[in-house]
Amino acid sequence: MKKISLTALCVFALLAFGCGKETTVSTPTGQATVTQKGDATTIEMKSGKGEKVNIAASDKGVALPANFPSDIPLMPGAVVKMAMTTGGSLSVHFGVKASQADATKFYEENLKAKGWEIDATMKMGESSMVSAKKGKRQCVLTVATEGSGSIVQVMVPSEKS
């Protein structure tokens, strides 16, 4: 439910605010600062657990979060469409020009090459999921067809002790 609320806030902000505007909106956990510059939207707020939440989104691309793990491969030509960090967790959506099948294959092969163990894979029509672990760390990727390419969502939860 909280993930849906954050996603809904991001979508609302993307649609509601014009160029170069900054505003503060109320959320269930306090206040959120929403900034719109060109087609990029950023949102800063606190989660229900008091963790800082940062969301950046743009169809033209936003910066990859500084804490994105270097051992998770990036598909050549991938464009970061949305990046969200919450405490030590992150979720990044990439636009890629590859088919869903080719993108899934790329991530399965390249995660293994970087020392990740594939836990599970699922193929569901025009989407797929890959779950991997490396020591105490996890990552989950979903790949879905979008137009002539694909959207790849990489989720990396904070490490569990």
Sequence and secondary structure as in RCSB ss.txt:
>XXXX:A:sequence
MKKISLTALCVFALLAFGCGKETTVSTPTGQATVTQKGDATTIEMKSGKGEKVNIAASDKGVALPANFPSDIPLM
PGAVVKMAMTTGGSLSVHFGVKASQADATKFYEENLKAKGWEIDATMKMGESSMVSAKKGKRQCVLTVATEGSGS
IVQVMVPSEKS
>XXXX:A:secstr
 HHHHHHHHHHHHHHH  TTEEEEEEETTEEEEEEEETTEEEEEEE TTS EEEEEE TT     TTS TTS   
TT EEEEEEEETTEEEEEEEESS HHHHHHHHHHHHHHTT EEEEEEEETTEEEEEEEETTEEEEEEEEEETTEE
EEEEEE     
